[in-house]
Amino acid sequence: MDVLYTSLVDGGNSQALLVDVENSYPEQMWTLYNDLLARSPHLSREVHIAVADQTDVFPASAIFDIMMANPDELKQYDLITYLGTKDDPLPAYMIDILRGVVGGTTYKTVLQGQMSYYHRLMTRAANDVIRSILNDTLTDLAQLRTWYGNLGGLRSGEQIVATYMQEGNYTQALALANAFPTTYKLTEDELSEHGMYMEMLNLEINLAQQSRTIFDLDSTELADVTTTADKSSGTAGAFARGLLQYAYGQHTCQCLDLGSQGFKRTGAINPESLAQARGLTAELRPNPANEWTTVYFTLPLTETQATLTLTDAQGRQLETFTLQCKEGQKLIDVRNLNAGIYFYTLTAGTHSRSGKLMVNH
């Protein structure tokens, strides 16, 4: 048993791993990060301390992931105090989460952590393949559908519908879209969004079948699109607002309803400023990024979940992440992105914050 334990701790060679960590440099972050997670939950105290000290190599979110993957080590040694008091300590909310982990770890939580880790690897791989297909000279739509299916989720389903629309296979597009409520077990609010999504999808099909374009909407269709632009905070609303601005020069936003108060003068309320006032913040560091960037975010008091979307300059969705805590950090791999400008949007409820990400290689 002692031999087995020794072979597991730090992969059987603590000194070599410690040297790798202590002599690492920023360009090695992803390789070392994945190696350390692969050796978890069997990292030694010495390796934990070395990782925590390498703040020039590991962002706080990466250090946090590694500590979380080794809960038993957090129990046995006073690492948490060190993490909170060392030079460049971890943020207080991360320390609070780690203290919660020390409170009790079961075999189930270990398995859940491993499942989450492998799911991240699978998601990252699927997104890498999708980006490769989209950047190819000739897009293989059938292969694209397969990988969107591997990625899973409502947004991937909508992307699959879009591929059928691109092929002119409207029957299959409608059949798949109509099945979303059952497939993804949509809630009441999500069903309302889905209804508006179906309206926009049917409009797109009608235009194509009648050899019309978005510039040829009649008054009723234009009114319906305007209503969707005002009411929807999802895919349908984004499509409707883009259509109105591009084809009809109408700038739309989901602004705060001020009611009928007798203000002498009011200026237009910036939705981004309103979102910030409500407590929604998002910042990417480093930016420009080389191999990775970290999203630092906080959510409004009324929200417990948010969606982070990364798109390219053409508006194509590259990655989507679900964030399920009030504040935190999300590590994003940008090694497979071409050098250039990208856009991120953090959406929580009816509020969103957007910005640019520059990638330099």
Buried (B, 14 or more C-beta within 10 A) or exposed (E): EEEEEEEEBBBEEBEEBBEBBBEBEBEBBBEBBEBBBEBBBBBBBBBBBBBBBBBEBBBBBBBBBBBBBBBBBBBEBEBBEBBBEEEEBBBEBBBEBBEEBBEEBEEEEBEEBBEEBEEBEEBBEBBBBBBEBBEEEEEEBEBBBBBBEBBBEBBBBBBBBBBBBEEEBBEBBBEBBEEBBEEBEBEEEBEBBBEBBBBBBEBBBEBEEEEEEBEEBEEEBBEBBBEBBBBBBBBBBBBBBBBBEEBEEBEBBBEEEEEEEEEEEEEEBEBBEBBBEBBBBBEBEBBBBBBBBBBBBBBBEEBEEBBBBBBBEEEEBBBBBEBEBBBBBBBBBBEBBEEEEBBBBBBBBBBBBBBEBBBEE
